[in-house]
Amino acid sequence: MHNNVVFRTARGLQAAGLAVLRFNFRGAGASEGLHDGAGAEEQDARAALDHLQREFPGIPLWAAGFSFGARTIASFARSEPRIERLLLVALPCRAYDCSFVAQLSMRTHLVLAGNDEYGTLRDLRERVPPLPSNIDVEEIGGVDHFFRGATPELERRIRTWAEGALTLR
């Protein structure tokens, strides 16, 4: 929740005018529970979405995640009709099977790092061909999984995407 990529992602969404909630999955940081990596973290995403829906009734809900969080929120989104838009940052498609992203029905935007050891655009295209038309992908070249040296660029791109998505509604 406190790493620079998550912070910059949240700030880009917030700058576009969205309400943002950052949270840790179970077992991360000082959160309660144990990380199981087998889907229980999707319950954490559901609880966060429930909270946002209570705090902001009637507004469309979006979801975003970084790395393991991107994989988890993408898996969760397949069966969560309340999610209108999805943002996945540094989806670890080389490290994990992420082929299920082809099942996503909502508008989805992926931002990948060009030198990401856990998955690049090329890796994604090799593992999930073809990507459905509701999924847009961009890559920031020359950076690693944590977008070192390019987090302001990441934030700018996320803000630009979110502002554009808001005008398409």
CYANA upper distance limits for C-alpha pairs under 8 A (distance plus 0.5 A):
  1 MET  CA      6 VAL  CA      6.56
  1 MET  CA      7 PHE  CA      7.77
  1 MET  CA     22 ARG  CA      6.53
  1 MET  CA     23 PHE  CA      6.16
  1 MET  CA     24 ASN  CA      5.94
  2 HIS  CA      6 VAL  CA      7.14
  2 HIS  CA      7 PHE  CA      6.81
  3 ASN  CA      7 PHE  CA      6.70
  4 ASN  CA      8 ARG  CA      6.47
  4 ASN  CA    146 PHE  CA      8.20
  4 ASN  CA    151 THR  CA      7.84
  5 VAL  CA      9 THR  CA      6.47
  5 VAL  CA     66 PHE  CA      7.82
  5 VAL  CA    146 PHE  CA      6.75
  5 VAL  CA    147 PHE  CA      7.65
  5 VAL  CA    151 THR  CA      7.08
  6 VAL  CA     10 ALA  CA      6.62
  6 VAL  CA     22 ARG  CA      8.41
  6 VAL  CA     65 GLY  CA      8.22
  6 VAL  CA     66 PHE  CA      6.94
  7 PHE  CA     11 ARG  CA      6.60
  8 ARG  CA     12 GLY  CA      6.54
  8 ARG  CA    151 THR  CA      6.97
  8 ARG  CA    152 PRO  CA      7.71
  8 ARG  CA    154 LEU  CA      7.64
  8 ARG  CA    155 GLU  CA      5.64
  9 THR  CA     13 LEU  CA      6.87
  9 THR  CA    154 LEU  CA      7.75
  9 THR  CA    155 GLU  CA      6.14
  9 THR  CA    158 ILE  CA      7.11
 10 ALA  CA     14 GLN  CA      6.53
 10 ALA  CA     20 VAL  CA      6.81
 10 ALA  CA     21 LEU  CA      8.37
 10 ALA  CA     22 ARG  CA      7.82
 11 ARG  CA     15 ALA  CA      6.45
 11 ARG  CA    155 GLU  CA      7.31
 12 GLY  CA     16 ALA  CA      6.92
 12 GLY  CA    155 GLU  CA      5.19
 12 GLY  CA    156 ARG  CA      6.82
 12 GLY  CA    157 ARG  CA      8.29
 12 GLY  CA    158 ILE  CA      5.89
 12 GLY  CA    159 ARG  CA      4.89
 13 LEU  CA     17 GLY  CA      7.21
 13 LEU  CA     18 LEU  CA      6.18
 13 LEU  CA     19 ALA  CA      8.30
 13 LEU  CA     20 VAL  CA      7.62
 13 LEU  CA    158 ILE  CA      7.02
 13 LEU  CA    159 ARG  CA      6.01
 13 LEU  CA    162 ALA  CA      6.83
 14 GLN  CA     18 LEU  CA      5.36
 14 GLN  CA     19 ALA  CA      6.59
 14 GLN  CA     20 VAL  CA      6.72
 14 GLN  CA    159 ARG  CA      8.41
 15 ALA  CA    159 ARG  CA      6.87
 16 ALA  CA    159 ARG  CA      5.84
 16 ALA  CA    160 THR  CA      8.05
 16 ALA  CA    162 ALA  CA      6.51
 16 ALA  CA    163 GLU  CA      5.79
 17 GLY  CA    163 GLU  CA      8.37
 21 LEU  CA     48 ALA  CA      8.11
 21 LEU  CA     52 LEU  CA      8.14
 23 PHE  CA     48 ALA  CA      8.16
 24 ASN  CA     28 ALA  CA      6.17
 24 ASN  CA     29 GLY  CA      7.37
 24 ASN  CA     31 SER  CA      6.94
 25 PHE  CA     31 SER  CA      7.63
 25 PHE  CA     35 HIS  CA      7.93
 25 PHE  CA     41 GLU  CA      6.41
 25 PHE  CA     44 ASP  CA      6.59
 25 PHE  CA     45 ALA  CA      8.32
 26 ARG  CA     31 SER  CA      6.12
 26 ARG  CA     32 GLU  CA      6.17
 26 ARG  CA     33 GLY  CA      5.43
 26 ARG  CA     34 LEU  CA      6.03
 26 ARG  CA     35 HIS  CA      5.89
 26 ARG  CA     41 GLU  CA      6.96
 26 ARG  CA     44 ASP  CA      7.55
 27 GLY  CA     31 SER  CA      5.98
 27 GLY  CA     32 GLU  CA      6.28
 27 GLY  CA     33 GLY  CA      5.70
 27 GLY  CA     34 LEU  CA      5.00
 27 GLY  CA     35 HIS  CA      5.38
 28 ALA  CA     35 HIS  CA      7.89
 35 HIS  CA     40 ALA  CA      8.21
 35 HIS  CA     41 GLU  CA      7.67
 36 ASP  CA     40 ALA  CA      7.03
 36 ASP  CA     41 GLU  CA      8.02
 37 GLY  CA     41 GLU  CA      7.56
 39 GLY  CA     43 GLN  CA      8.21
 39 GLY  CA     72 THR  CA      7.95
 40 ALA  CA     44 ASP  CA      7.85
 41 GLU  CA     45 ALA  CA      7.15
 41 GLU  CA     72 THR  CA      7.51
 42 GLU  CA     46 ARG  CA      6.71
 42 GLU  CA     72 THR  CA      6.83
 42 GLU  CA     73 ILE  CA      7.43
 42 GLU  CA     75 SER  CA      8.36
 42 GLU  CA     76 PHE  CA      6.15
 43 GLN  CA     47 ALA  CA      6.69
 44 ASP  CA     48 ALA  CA      6.77
 45 ALA  CA     49 LEU  CA      6.68
 45 ALA  CA     73 ILE  CA      7.34
 45 ALA  CA     76 PHE  CA      8.03
 46 ARG  CA     50 ASP  CA      6.55
 47 ALA  CA     51 HIS  CA      6.68
 48 ALA  CA     52 LEU  CA      6.82
 49 LEU  CA     53 GLN  CA      6.62
 49 LEU  CA     61 LEU  CA      8.12
 50 ASP  CA     54 ARG  CA      6.77
 51 HIS  CA     55 GLU  CA      6.67
 52 LEU  CA     56 PHE  CA      6.31
 52 LEU  CA     57 PRO  CA      8.31
 52 LEU  CA     61 LEU  CA      8.36
 53 GLN  CA     57 PRO  CA      5.63
 53 GLN  CA     58 GLY  CA      7.88
 53 GLN  CA     59 ILE  CA      8.14
 53 GLN  CA     61 LEU  CA      8.02
 60 PRO  CA     82 ARG  CA      8.07
 60 PRO  CA     83 ILE  CA      7.92
 60 PRO  CA     84 GLU  CA      6.78
 61 LEU  CA     82 ARG  CA      6.77
 61 LEU  CA     83 ILE  CA      5.65
 61 LEU  CA     84 GLU  CA      6.23
 61 LEU  CA     85 ARG  CA      7.68
 62 TRP  CA     83 ILE  CA      5.75
 62 TRP  CA     84 GLU  CA      6.03
 62 TRP  CA     85 ARG  CA      5.21
 62 TRP  CA     86 LEU  CA      6.25
 62 TRP  CA     87 LEU  CA      8.41
 63 ALA  CA     73 ILE  CA      7.60
 63 ALA  CA     83 ILE  CA      7.00
 63 ALA  CA     85 ARG  CA      7.00
 63 ALA  CA     86 LEU  CA      5.52
 63 ALA  CA     87 LEU  CA      6.82
 64 ALA  CA     69 GLY  CA      8.35
 64 ALA  CA     70 ALA  CA      7.10
 64 ALA  CA     73 ILE  CA      7.34
 64 ALA  CA     86 LEU  CA      6.18
 64 ALA  CA     87 LEU  CA      4.94
 64 ALA  CA     88 LEU  CA      6.16
 64 ALA  CA     89 VAL  CA      8.13
 65 GLY  CA     69 GLY  CA      4.95
 65 GLY  CA     70 ALA  CA      4.36
 65 GLY  CA     71 ARG  CA      7.95
 65 GLY  CA     72 THR  CA      8.20
 65 GLY  CA     73 ILE  CA      6.67
 65 GLY  CA     87 LEU  CA      7.10
 65 GLY  CA     88 LEU  CA      5.82
 65 GLY  CA     89 VAL  CA      6.60
 66 PHE  CA     70 ALA  CA      5.10
 66 PHE  CA     71 ARG  CA      8.35
 66 PHE  CA     88 LEU  CA      6.73
 66 PHE  CA     89 VAL  CA      5.16
 66 PHE  CA     90 ALA  CA      6.34
 66 PHE  CA     91 LEU  CA      7.32
 67 SER  CA     71 ARG  CA      6.96
 67 SER  CA     88 LEU  CA      8.40
 67 SER  CA     89 VAL  CA      6.84
 67 SER  CA     90 ALA  CA      5.52
 67 SER  CA     91 LEU  CA      5.52
 67 SER  CA     92 PRO  CA      6.10
 68 PHE  CA     72 THR  CA      6.58
 68 PHE  CA     91 LEU  CA      7.75
 68 PHE  CA     92 PRO  CA      7.38
 69 GLY  CA     73 ILE  CA      6.41
 70 ALA  CA     74 ALA  CA      6.44
 70 ALA  CA     87 LEU  CA      8.27
 70 ALA  CA     88 LEU  CA      5.42
 70 ALA  CA     89 VAL  CA      6.67
 70 ALA  CA     90 ALA  CA      7.69
 70 ALA  CA     91 LEU  CA      6.01
 70 ALA  CA     92 PRO  CA      8.43
 71 ARG  CA     75 SER  CA      6.70
 71 ARG  CA     88 LEU  CA      8.27
 71 ARG  CA     91 LEU  CA      6.51
 71 ARG  CA     92 PRO  CA      7.50
 71 ARG  CA     98 CYS  CA      7.33
 72 THR  CA     76 PHE  CA      6.66
 73 ILE  CA     77 ALA  CA      6.41
 74 ALA  CA     78 ARG  CA      7.16
 74 ALA  CA     86 LEU  CA      8.18
 74 ALA  CA     88 LEU  CA      7.98
 74 ALA  CA    101 VAL  CA      7.02
 74 ALA  CA    104 LEU  CA      8.02
 75 SER  CA     79 SER  CA      8.39
 75 SER  CA    100 PHE  CA      7.50
 75 SER  CA    101 VAL  CA      7.90
 76 PHE  CA     80 GLU  CA      6.91
 77 ALA  CA     81 PRO  CA      7.85
 77 ALA  CA     83 ILE  CA      7.07
 77 ALA  CA    104 LEU  CA      7.58
 78 ARG  CA    103 GLN  CA      7.10
 78 ARG  CA    104 LEU  CA      5.95
 78 ARG  CA    105 SER  CA      7.82
 83 ILE  CA    106 MET  CA      7.88
 84 GLU  CA    106 MET  CA      6.35
 84 GLU  CA    107 ARG  CA      7.58
 85 ARG  CA    106 MET  CA      6.26
 85 ARG  CA    107 ARG  CA      5.67
 85 ARG  CA    108 THR  CA      6.37
 86 LEU  CA    106 MET  CA      7.52
 86 LEU  CA    107 ARG  CA      6.89
 86 LEU  CA    108 THR  CA      5.10
 86 LEU  CA    109 HIS  CA      6.76
 87 LEU  CA    108 THR  CA      6.33
 87 LEU  CA    109 HIS  CA      5.41
 87 LEU  CA    110 LEU  CA      6.42
 87 LEU  CA    111 VAL  CA      8.36
 88 LEU  CA    108 THR  CA      8.03
 88 LEU  CA    109 HIS  CA      6.73
 88 LEU  CA    110 LEU  CA      5.22
 88 LEU  CA    111 VAL  CA      6.87
 89 VAL  CA    110 LEU  CA      6.29
 89 VAL  CA    111 VAL  CA      5.36
 89 VAL  CA    112 LEU  CA      6.56
 90 ALA  CA    110 LEU  CA      8.06
 90 ALA  CA    111 VAL  CA      6.67
 90 ALA  CA    112 LEU  CA      5.23
 90 ALA  CA    113 ALA  CA      6.83
 90 ALA  CA    116 ASP  CA      8.08
 90 ALA  CA    118 TYR  CA      8.37
 90 ALA  CA    119 GLY  CA      7.68
 90 ALA  CA    120 THR  CA      8.42
 90 ALA  CA    145 HIS  CA      6.87
 91 LEU  CA     98 CYS  CA      8.45
 91 LEU  CA    110 LEU  CA      8.06
 91 LEU  CA    112 LEU  CA      7.44
 91 LEU  CA    118 TYR  CA      8.25
 91 LEU  CA    119 GLY  CA      7.21
 92 PRO  CA     96 TYR  CA      6.61
 92 PRO  CA     98 CYS  CA      8.08
 92 PRO  CA    118 TYR  CA      5.24
 92 PRO  CA    119 GLY  CA      5.51
 93 CYS  CA     97 ASP  CA      6.57
 93 CYS  CA     98 CYS  CA      5.84
 93 CYS  CA     99 SER  CA      8.46
 93 CYS  CA    118 TYR  CA      6.95
 93 CYS  CA    119 GLY  CA      5.42
 93 CYS  CA    120 THR  CA      8.14
 93 CYS  CA    123 ASP  CA      7.19
 93 CYS  CA    124 LEU  CA      6.42
 93 CYS  CA    127 ARG  CA      7.97
 94 ARG  CA    117 GLU  CA      8.17
 94 ARG  CA    118 TYR  CA      5.53
 94 ARG  CA    119 GLY  CA      4.99
 94 ARG  CA    120 THR  CA      8.21
 94 ARG  CA    123 ASP  CA      6.71
 94 ARG  CA    124 LEU  CA      8.07
 95 ALA  CA    118 TYR  CA      5.74
 95 ALA  CA    119 GLY  CA      7.46
 98 CYS  CA    127 ARG  CA      8.35
 98 CYS  CA    128 VAL  CA      8.17
 99 SER  CA    127 ARG  CA      6.97
 99 SER  CA    128 VAL  CA      5.74
100 PHE  CA    104 LEU  CA      7.89
101 VAL  CA    128 VAL  CA      8.20
102 ALA  CA    128 VAL  CA      7.28
102 ALA  CA    130 PRO  CA      8.49
102 ALA  CA    131 LEU  CA      6.57
102 ALA  CA    132 PRO  CA      6.67
104 LEU  CA    108 THR  CA      8.24
105 SER  CA    134 ASN  CA      7.52
106 MET  CA    134 ASN  CA      7.16
107 ARG  CA    134 ASN  CA      5.42
107 ARG  CA    135 ILE  CA      6.54
107 ARG  CA    136 ASP  CA      8.48
108 THR  CA    134 ASN  CA      6.69
108 THR  CA    135 ILE  CA      5.17
108 THR  CA    136 ASP  CA      6.73
109 HIS  CA    135 ILE  CA      6.24
109 HIS  CA    136 ASP  CA      5.31
109 HIS  CA    137 VAL  CA      6.29
109 HIS  CA    138 GLU  CA      8.48
110 LEU  CA    135 ILE  CA      7.90
110 LEU  CA    136 ASP  CA      6.71
110 LEU  CA    137 VAL  CA      5.16
110 LEU  CA    138 GLU  CA      6.78
111 VAL  CA    137 VAL  CA      6.52
111 VAL  CA    138 GLU  CA      5.59
111 VAL  CA    139 GLU  CA      6.10
111 VAL  CA    140 ILE  CA      7.87
112 LEU  CA    116 ASP  CA      8.06
112 LEU  CA    119 GLY  CA      8.18
112 LEU  CA    120 THR  CA      6.48
112 LEU  CA    121 LEU  CA      6.86
112 LEU  CA    137 VAL  CA      8.10
112 LEU  CA    138 GLU  CA      6.80
112 LEU  CA    139 GLU  CA      5.09
112 LEU  CA    140 ILE  CA      6.80
113 ALA  CA    119 GLY  CA      8.39
113 ALA  CA    120 THR  CA      6.62
113 ALA  CA    121 LEU  CA      8.35
113 ALA  CA    139 GLU  CA      6.01
113 ALA  CA    140 ILE  CA      5.55
113 ALA  CA    141 GLY  CA      6.62
113 ALA  CA    142 GLY  CA      7.81
113 ALA  CA    143 VAL  CA      6.06
113 ALA  CA    144 ASP  CA      6.31
113 ALA  CA    145 HIS  CA      6.42
113 ALA  CA    146 PHE  CA      8.49
113 ALA  CA    147 PHE  CA      6.93
114 GLY  CA    120 THR  CA      6.18
114 GLY  CA    121 LEU  CA      7.69
114 GLY  CA    139 GLU  CA      6.41
114 GLY  CA    140 ILE  CA      6.06
114 GLY  CA    141 GLY  CA      4.64
114 GLY  CA    142 GLY  CA      5.78
114 GLY  CA    143 VAL  CA      6.14
114 GLY  CA    144 ASP  CA      7.32
115 ASN  CA    120 THR  CA      7.19
115 ASN  CA    141 GLY  CA      7.43
115 ASN  CA    142 GLY  CA      6.19
115 ASN  CA    143 VAL  CA      5.73
115 ASN  CA    144 ASP  CA      5.29
115 ASN  CA    145 HIS  CA      7.57
116 ASP  CA    120 THR  CA      6.16
116 ASP  CA    143 VAL  CA      7.43
116 ASP  CA    144 ASP  CA      5.03
116 ASP  CA    145 HIS  CA      4.93
117 GLU  CA    144 ASP  CA      7.51
117 GLU  CA    145 HIS  CA      7.06
118 TYR  CA    145 HIS  CA      7.50
119 GLY  CA    123 ASP  CA      6.09
119 GLY  CA    124 LEU  CA      7.27
120 THR  CA    124 LEU  CA      6.74
120 THR  CA    139 GLU  CA      8.26
121 LEU  CA    125 ARG  CA      6.67
121 LEU  CA    137 VAL  CA      8.29
121 LEU  CA    138 GLU  CA      8.27
121 LEU  CA    139 GLU  CA      7.07
122 ARG  CA    126 GLU  CA      6.66
123 ASP  CA    127 ARG  CA      6.61
124 LEU  CA    128 VAL  CA      6.21
124 LEU  CA    129 PRO  CA      8.37
125 ARG  CA    129 PRO  CA      5.86
125 ARG  CA    130 PRO  CA      7.42
125 ARG  CA    131 LEU  CA      7.81
131 LEU  CA    135 ILE  CA      7.09
140 ILE  CA    154 LEU  CA      8.22
143 VAL  CA    147 PHE  CA      5.62
143 VAL  CA    148 ARG  CA      6.58
143 VAL  CA    149 GLY  CA      7.79
143 VAL  CA    150 ALA  CA      7.58
144 ASP  CA    148 ARG  CA      6.79
147 PHE  CA    151 THR  CA      6.13
147 PHE  CA    154 LEU  CA      8.02
150 ALA  CA    154 LEU  CA      6.69
151 THR  CA    155 GLU  CA      6.61
152 PRO  CA    156 ARG  CA      6.66
153 GLU  CA    157 ARG  CA      6.63
154 LEU  CA    158 ILE  CA      6.68
155 GLU  CA    159 ARG  CA      6.64
156 ARG  CA    160 THR  CA      6.63
157 ARG  CA    161 TRP  CA      6.59
158 ILE  CA    162 ALA  CA      6.55
159 ARG  CA    163 GLU  CA      6.53
160 THR  CA    164 GLY  CA      6.67
161 TRP  CA    165 ALA  CA      6.58
162 ALA  CA    166 LEU  CA      6.60
163 GLU  CA    167 THR  CA      7.03
164 GLY  CA    168 LEU  CA      7.08
165 ALA  CA    169 ARG  CA      7.30
